[in-house]
Every structure is written in C-alpha cells, then in structure tokens.
C-alpha cells in the first residue's frame, strides 16, 4: 500500500470514529485543512519537475477526492443517525387507543325543565315559547302593571335598545309575557267561534324559559329560569289550581307525604293572589315550609288584554323557579354553582 492509499485509509478510519459533527470537522482539518496532510503534499510538489508534477498532482487529487467522499459519507451517516433519534423521540404509537372525549349530558336545570314539561304535558298543558327581548306592553302593561305601577320597581329591569322612550324594549323579567302572547294567538284562532257565541277551547299552557333581573347572591342570579302556568276557561277555580299544583309537586319530588300551603300575597296580574309553600314530612327538609311558587286568579284586566270577556272567562296563573326546584331536588344550597361551569359539580348530575 503506497503513501496515498494509506492516507485515504487513515482519514476514513478517523472519520468513522467521529461520534458528532464537531468531531468530524476536527478530523477533516487534519487532512483537508490549511495545515492538513493533503495540503502539505501539495506544497511538497514545488521541488518536482514538470512531468513529475503532472503525475504527482493527479494522484494527490484522486486521494483528495477519496477523502472528501469518505467525509461526505460520514456526514450523511451522522445526519441519518440524528434523524432516527429525533423520529424515535417524537414517534406516535398508533397502536395505542385514542383519547376519548368525556360523555356530555344535560345541565341539572335543563333536566328540571324537561321534568316540569313532562309532568304538565301529562295534564294537558301546552308549552309556549317566546322572545327573551320583550316589549313593555307584553312584559308589564298587558299584565296590569302600567308605567306608574309601584310593582315595576321590584323587577330591577335590564333595558335594551329599541322601542320608544315611553315603551322601551327590555330583557324579560318573567315568562308571563309568553302567557299573554299564547292567549292572544289562541283567541285569534277561535275568534269566529267566540263571535258566534260558541264556547272557546280552554287555554292551558306553561311557559318555561330564561329571565333577567339585576340581582345576584347565593339564591339569586342576574339570569335565571322561570316557568309560568295559565289555565283559562269558563269554570276554572282555585280548587283546580290546588289540585293541579299539588299533583305536580308530589310527582316532581316523588313524595306523596308533601303538604301545600297557600298564603295570601299580592301580584298585579292576579286577584286574589297567593304564595305557594310546600312542606316535606320526612327527609332532611322535614317540617320546614319552603316557598316554591306564586299564584292567583287571573286579574280581569289581564283577561281583557287577552281579548276575552272576564265576566265569562276565568282562570288561574302560577309562576315558579325551576332553579330553586333544582336546588331542593338535589340538595344544592348555592344557586351560583349551576352557572359557574365547573365540570366537577355538573358531572354529578349525569
């Protein structure tokens, strides 16, 4: 083996021993750098004759190319090894099971609303839907609460753009406007029969939905839910109200030993009016009276605003808070927990 072949072999071995790109560059400098062994061979040609320079130069160029080829091969090998390490570190094992999303469910208040609709539906009540941005007429005036009525101050209303200066639009403060809207449409549908002196089918409807008032504490929220009920006919009395609501409460709470109490109260849209309290005979709430709804016989002015004759048609209305019913049913003592969005709390009801 001549000197040049030995030089190529030495370079190849040294390159193979270089474990990192930095080591490889240091090894390259020993052979191809300014003071490298190949460079020194080129400098030694100065003492040769012209013919010797040609043959010697050609041989050195072949040696240089062989060393550069070995250097390139080792660079590629180091790059491939680094890529494999990176790929292994970032590899995705597709044989593993995928990450599944947790199964969702209905909000506890939604469960209560479905339960309310199901119970009253079995009693023949329709479900009314209506806008959450209401007019002054449907939210107040049609319900016997004119502009100067003191009861308006109890609602702490959110007013919004639209309407007029004397009749602005607002976020509805209760779902009673839906009763009026439903009754007006019902009367329009049967107007021909009414004008002909024929009896009108009874209005029997509940109106669940979101409502808004400026109020917030452990038992109140600026956004909350209400469910209003209305039954209008020619022979509807307080006795019907008591039977209907007692049956509802006992079914909702799955308790036959539940007792109801009607306390005299005031609402501008009913006369007479009563608060409805319930009392459990057993369980953690046994012996306590708990207010769950307001009720009363529909005021004659409200009946007139429905387009009916209050001398002929009579009925009752009630309003309850599904949020409070949910608290009682599940034993929750802070209303705000329902709307904080804490999955740990909400998942308990699934």
Order of alpha helices (4+ residues) and beta strands (2+ residues): alpha-alpha-alpha-alpha-alpha-beta-beta-alpha-beta-beta-alpha-alpha-beta-beta-alpha-beta-beta-beta-alpha-beta-alpha-alpha
